[in-house]
Amino acid sequence: MRLLPDLIENNRKWAEGVEEVDPEFFKKLAEGQAPEFLWIGCADSRVPANQIIGLMPGEVFVHRNIANVVIHSDFNCQSVIEYAVRVLKVKHIIVCGHYGCGGVKAASQNHHVGLIDNWLRHIRDVRQKHEAVLRVIGDDASRLDRLCELNVVEQAHNVCHSTVVQEAWSNGQSLAVHGWIYSVSDGLLRDLNVTISQPTEITDAYRVALDRNV
């Protein structure tokens, strides 16, 4: 039970296949990473970041959690953002949700799930904030899809509210935050028209005074 020989064999075949195409690939990869993209996505096994955007290892830095939530007090996510922005100097942060998200669906209901209820509270806040919009959608599936979209929009703004991102903008670093959503049913990404690349594009209340003389 401790061994998973099929997966080890799959890995061997994958590594051999990559080396056949590019014999220097792993040697170059071992020298370091310089991705231009940070992907913040859902932990759902059907949404593998590299594969759906057609990028190889080393080309996208990835953070995933249930329902692609970005919380200012989540030091895991915030540390990933800090490393990606300050050290790797990524140029784009992509928050990507997906339709039919189980976490968002659970947050759309009032059932007790367990420990995860504390995590889903943040999505329930999104649901409450946009209750008027969601209430007029009669179809359950369409309402869930809309909440999945709204969750992406809110989390993309949460990325922009972080001091790390705002400090990067203050220092003139080229950095844009995007909100996308993925459809498991057809394998396609959809841009939610959320692209923020400067602090003037976010609400005044979330702008941080970064001038050390203030």
QUIHU-V836445 format. One record per residue. SS is DSSP state (H for helix, E for strand, - for the rest). BURIAL is # if it has 24 or more other ideal C-beta (glycine too) atoms within 12 Angstrom, else .. D_LAST is the distance of its C-alpha to the last C-alpha in whole Angstrom. Layout:
# QUIHU-V836445
ss=<SS/SS>
burial=<BURIAL/BURIAL>
d_last=<D_LAST/D_LAST>
This chain:
# QUIHU-V836445
ss=<-/-/-/-/H/H/H/H/H/H/H/H/H/H/H/H/H/H/H/H/H/-/-/-/H/H/H/H/H/H/-/-/-/-/-/-/E/E/E/E/E/E/-/-/-/-/-/-/H/H/H/H/-/-/-/-/-/-/-/E/E/E/E/E/E/-/-/-/-/-/-/-/-/-/H/H/H/H/H/H/H/H/H/H/H/H/H/-/-/-/-/E/E/E/E/E/E/E/-/-/-/H/H/H/H/H/H/-/-/-/-/-/-/-/-/-/H/H/H/H/H/H/H/H/H/H/H/H/H/-/H/H/H/H/H/-/-/-/-/H/H/H/H/H/H/H/H/H/H/H/H/H/H/H/H/H/H/H/H/H/H/-/H/H/H/H/H/H/H/H/-/-/-/-/-/E/E/E/E/E/E/E/E/-/-/-/-/E/E/E/E/E/E/E/E/E/-/-/H/H/H/-/-/H/H/H/-/-/-/-/-/-/-/->
burial=<././././././././././././././././././././././././././././././././#/./#/#/#/#/#/#/#/#/#/#/././#/#/#/././#/#/././././#/#/#/#/#/#/#/#/#/#/#/#/#/#/././#/././#/#/./#/#/#/./#/#/././#/./#/./#/#/#/#/#/#/#/#/#/#/#/#/#/#/#/#/#/././././././././././#/#/./#/#/#/./#/#/././#/./././#/././././././././#/#/#/#/#/#/#/#/#/#/#/#/#/#/#/#/#/#/#/#/./#/#/#/#/#/#/./././././#/#/#/#/#/#/#/#/././././././#/#/./#/./#/./#/#/./#/././#/./././././././././././.>
d_last=<60/58/58/58/60/59/56/56/59/57/54/57/58/54/53/57/56/53/54/57/55/53/54/51/48/48/48/45/43/43/41/38/36/34/34/32/32/31/33/32/36/38/40/43/46/47/44/43/40/42/45/44/42/45/43/44/42/39/38/36/34/35/34/36/36/38/37/34/32/28/26/23/25/27/26/29/28/25/26/28/25/23/26/27/24/23/26/29/26/28/28/29/29/32/32/36/38/41/44/46/43/44/41/40/44/44/40/42/45/45/47/46/46/45/42/40/40/36/35/37/35/32/35/36/33/33/37/36/33/35/38/40/40/42/44/46/47/50/51/49/49/47/45/44/43/41/39/39/37/35/34/33/31/29/29/28/25/24/24/21/19/19/16/18/19/16/14/18/17/14/16/19/21/24/24/26/27/30/32/36/39/42/46/48/51/51/48/46/42/41/38/36/34/31/29/25/24/20/17/19/22/20/20/17/17/16/14/11/7/8/6/6/4/0>
